[in-house]
Every structure is written in C-alpha cells, then in structure tokens.
C-alpha cells in the first residue's frame, strides 16, 4: 500500500502534465486561428481599398485622357490654320520672286542694249575725231595746246587779273569759313574749366579731434606727413584741417586716409600707416575707373586696359593748373567735331586727342619730352600708326603728316586757351617742386623724397643699410649743393635727410 501511493502521485502528475500540454496546444491553435482571421480581414480590406483606388485612378486617367485629346485636337486645328497661312505666304513670296526675276532679266537686257548703244556712240565719236584730225592736220593735243596758247596771248592781262581776284577772294572766304567752323565747334562744347589748387581741406566733426590728429608731441601728424608725403596744417580755422602738396595723388591719398581715421577713431602712427596703404590701393581703383570712363565717354572701346591705367593717372596731373585728363577729354570732343566738319577720320582724331598727353603720366619717371615718351608708349602697345601720327604733332615737334594731326593740334590750342583754364605761375611753381624732388631722388641710397612747405623744405628718406649716419650729413650737403647749382628759387631750402631703422618680428 505504501508502495502504490507514489505511483499514483506520479501518474496524476503525468496526467496533469499531459492535460496542461493539450490545453496549451488548444489555446495556441485558437490564437493562431484568430490571428489568421484578422490577417485575412486586413488583406480583404486592403484589396477592397486598392480596387476602389484603382477605379478612381482609372476614372481620373480617362478624364485627363479626354482633356488631352481635346487639347490635341485644338492644337492640330491651330497648326493646320498656321500651315495654311504659311502656304499662302509662300505663294505670295514665290510670285514676288518670279516678278523680281523677270524685272532683273528685263534690266539686264536693257543694260546690254545701253552698252551696245554707248559702244556704237564711242566708235562714231572716235571716227569723227580721226576725220577732224585728218582735215585739220593736227592731233587733239596739238589743237588744244595751240588754242589755249592763242587765248592766253590774247587775254593774258584779263586772265592775270581774274586769277589775282580769285586768289584774294578765295583766301578771304577760306579764312572766314575756318573762323566760322572754329566758332561753331567752341560753342557746341561749352565745358566748365577750373584750375587745380595745391591744398585740400578736410572737414572734421569737432574741434576735439584736432588734438588727436596732432597726437602726443605731434607724433601723429608727423607719421601722416612721412607716410603720405604731404604737409598737414592744423590751425585755428574751425572744423577744418588743411592738406598741402603739389602732387594731387598724395593729397588725395592723405585726405582719404585722414577721413578714414576720423571715422575709425583710432588715430596713432601704426594705424595711420595702415590707412595710407589702404588709400593707395583705393587710388589705384579710382585711376582705373577714370581711364575706362574717359574712353567710354569718347566712344573708344579698343584701347588696351594697361593703357587705360596710364590714362587714368592723368586725373591727378595738371598742366598750368588745368586737369590733364579733363583737358584730353575736352580735346577729344573738339577733335571729333572738327574732323566731321573737315572730312577727317573722326575716330582717329578723337583717339589721338585723348592719348596726346599720355606721356605726362610717367614723364617724371622716364627721360625725354612727354610727346616722345607718349610715342614710345603707344608704339609699345601696338596702337594704330594713324593715332600716333595724330598725337605727335600737337607741340610741333614732328611735322604734320595727316589732317588729323592738324586737327589735334588745333583742338589742343582751343582747349588750352579757354579763359581761366590755365595759370602759368602755378605750373612754374609745380615744376620747381618736381625738379626739387627729382634732384634729391637721383642720389644713390635715397628711398623717397617729398617737397613740402611750398618748396622751402625737402624731406629725403634713405635706406638704412646703404646710408650710414655719417654719410647722411654728406648726402644732405651734396643735395643742397645740387639744388643751389640747378634751381632758381627765393629764400632758402631746408634739406632734411631721415634715416629710420625698423625691425619687425612676430610672436606665435
């Protein structure tokens, strides 16, 4: 009995396990059937939705297709109408072409008839001439010579009087016509003239800035004068600082640098040098724009860009107080009008006048007259020979080879002789300052030279590794001696030689 109880328990446990497994299988099967049913329902629903969507798409496609067919029919109808119009125009053009061909053939036939008639007339005329020569016993040239000779002997006094009268009347008429032409040209070009001065005023917003511009013990103003090569005058004039220099480029650079420093507010030597360098770059852009604008104004679009850069430099060059670039543009307009009146080449005359003073852009760097320098520059850039011939005679250094060369010289005289256009005393003053800088720059070891104080002082900056402190004194004495020998000037000129050593390194 005690042995059978464990077997009974084991049997019950086994039966319970089997019963649990069967129940688990039944539950799993039931869940599986339920999941399959849901999947089938989902598939069925998706199929129905897809069928519905497909039907809608087919309906829309049929609608779009019908609309497209209608549009195609309309386009075909329009194309058909256009084809009909084109065919009609082709027929009209064909008829016109046929008519023109018939007219051309008719004209050719008439031309042949006229040619034959002319040849027959020439033959008859030649036959008459030969017959007359046989009858007279003289050739045509002999008869002509005898006839003219007899008339000259008979009416010699009358002919001489008539020739003198015609010469006198013709000279007066030509002179009057020349005066009328020049007067008309001058009236057509009424440009304003303004002489250049040697100072530039810079407006400052407050009087307090004058102290910052001067700097401690004047170091800022000295730095600006040294970097730009100008003289800065800070006086009691309210709201104004004066920049003085005979060189317009230096004045403009100093003005731009000072205005930028005033806006920036940081006025100190390092910043001053930085602003001066920046202004020099901006001046290069201004020069380029000035040259391109001048060429565009007169309609010369084939000038080399490098030549336009030289032309733009004339914006900052004066001749007897007259701006050279403005003078060249004015001359170009005058030359174009004169050429049109006299039957010359307008384009060549305009271009020759525009480039006639191109040598002045570099005459302080190259030896020779500005005319000769300009000729070499234009030849280097392969400018048309006719343009060179037109510009080279405006100071009568070369003979007049073309009509355009006379026109350019005349236009130069008209532009330069306008009232108020030029001032001789200013030009002489500027030439003296240029000569002063040239003499100082001719010595070895000189880096930069600036004539300031209206020519009463010349500042000479030397290269430290080429000129020693001892040699500075000798250099100053040599420059002073050369100035005394070659220049005429009132009073005395102070020669100021500056030797400055700078060492630059970077902390990284």
ABEGO torsion letter per residue (X at the ends): XAAAAAAAAAAAAAAAAAAAAAAAAAAAAAAAAAAAAAAAAAAAAAAAAAAAAAAAAAAAAAAAAAAAAAAAAAAAAAAAAAAAAAAAAAAAAAAAAAAAAAAAAAAAAAAAAAAAAAAAAAAAAAAAAAAAAAAAGBBAAAAAAAAAAAAAAAAAAAAAAAAAAAAAAAAAAAAAAAAAAAAAAAAABBBBBBBBBABBBBBBABAAAAAAAAEBGGAAAAAAAAAAGBBBBBBABBGBBBBBBABAAAAAAAAAAAAAAAAAGBBBAAAAAAAAAAAAAAAAAAAAAAAAAAAAAAGBAABBAAAAAAAAAAAABBBGGBBAAAAAAAAAAAAAAAAAAAGBBAAAAAAAAAAAAAAAAAAAABBEBAAAAAAAAAAAAGBBAAAAAAAAAAAGABBBABAAAAAAAAAAAAAAABBGABBAAAAAAAAAAAAAAAAAAABBGBABBBBBGGGABBBBBBBAAABBAAAAAAAAAAAAAAAAAABBBBEBBBBBBBBBBBBBBBBX
